[in-house]
Amino acid sequence: MTEKYNTIASFDQKTGQIRAAGQNGAPANLFKYDYNNLAPRIGFAWQPLGDSKTVVRGGVGVFYNVQPAGNGFLGMLFNFPFRLPQTFNSTRAAPLTLNDPFPGPVPTTAPTNGSLTMTAIDENFDTAYITQWGLSVQRGVGSDVVFEIGYLGSKGTHLPLNRNLNQATPGSAQQIQSRRPYPQFGNITWIESVANSTYHSMELKAEKRYTKGLSLLGSYTFSKSIDNSPGISTSSSASNAIAQNAFDLRAERGLSDFDVRHRFVASTIWEIPLGKGHKVFGGGPLAYVFGGWQASGILSLQSGRPFTAALSGDFSNTLNRNDRPNLVGDPNSGPKTVEQWFNKAAFQTQTPGSFGTAGRNIIIGPGFQNFDFALSRNFNLTERFKIQFRTELFNAFNHANFNYPGTTSNASSFGQIASALDPRQMQFGLKIIF
């Protein structure tokens, strides 16, 4: 049975001591306030003289993140000595009773060396911010067509990052605990604001505004996002959330979990030219049956997101259990099948007592192809009320969009895809418009 108590505490890296909030020089709050979060922004729009169809737009600005309240911070609620797990065993001969549900003395001493884990935060934790800039040129053609080309870039600073502050140095399987910086503790999840990111993209857009019953919109983005941290969550679907080597954050720099190199989206709304006012079925009962229908659709195509090959176990003998294998080839030269998505031979398990050479997020996962379609019609009940009937198909062509393959290199499922996103779905609906 476990009892939990709420607290705010910090860890002193110089002395290796836990300090309760407001005591022994520890900050009274979780971390110090950041009072210099200025967010200037400037933008412009310019239309060349004598050219009414061309517009140039640009701008730059700073945008701050809201300080997180949960996720990785939650671990600090359960730090020793304010939360002390205890296990009470019960048998038929000596059951736990309501009169004495917690038998035995309450422990008053700290756990033994190496068994005490904790979560701590840098008292100088800064607010994360993004500096974003962009420039675009828009050109009109005719009365209802617009083309646009643009560039968008950003740089993230003071992004939150998790690392094991008490990770042992690599070596033999003996005396691992003694190789920790603070041997009296187990793993210490340290939260600090030292991560960074960069993003660059080219954006193309073409639009035919709604005229004569038809609108079209198409956009394409070619981009690349790089960072050295997926955030402070203790889990991540695409990569390990804690650095392999807590003392070499440069080795964590790689593609962002959400990096999508190519993305194309096209959408349309089309008033089907049938029924009253059109040449086909323009009159009579057929005009009522076939007239007034509207079709719309959204096509999405994008390349895959990256993920990381990992090892199950403590191969580096650092007690961090976040190792990656060695990279000996091109992982993205694989057959791209369900049985083997990438080149598994590009990875080898390293010699025990060392870190693997494979980087973070170096494998590109399956892409995404989807088409959603809707067919609708409005029925006039009165001057104020209409009923709209809709038929909607999601993933109309029932294309198989696969999830990530197995990422554990020393498991039998490595490289195999075991699941996919939702298949085609159809729904019908009625909507009252007034």
Buried (B, 14 or more C-beta within 10 A) or exposed (E): EEEEEEBBBBBBBEEBEBBBEEEEEBBEEBBEEBEEEEEEEEEEEEEEEEEEEEBBBBBBBBEBBEBBEEBBBEBBBBBBBBBBEEEEEEEEEEEBEEEEEEEEEEEEEBBEBBEBBBBBBBBEBBBBBBBBBBBBBBBBEEEBBBEBBBBBBBBBBBBBBBBBBBBBBBBEEEEBBEBBBBBBBBBBBBBBBBBBBBBBBEBBBBBBEEEEEBBBBBBBBBBEBBBBBBBBEBEBEBBBBBBBBBEEBEBBBBBBBEBBBEBBBBBBBBBBBBBEEBEEBBEEEEBEEBBBBBBBBBBBBBBBBBBBBBBEEBBBBBBBBBBBBBBEEEBBEBEBEBEBBBBBBBBBBBEBBBBBBBBBBBBBBBBBBBBBBBBBBBEEEEEEEBBBBBBBBBBBEEBEBBEBBBBBBBEEEBBBBEEEEEEEEEEEEEEEEE
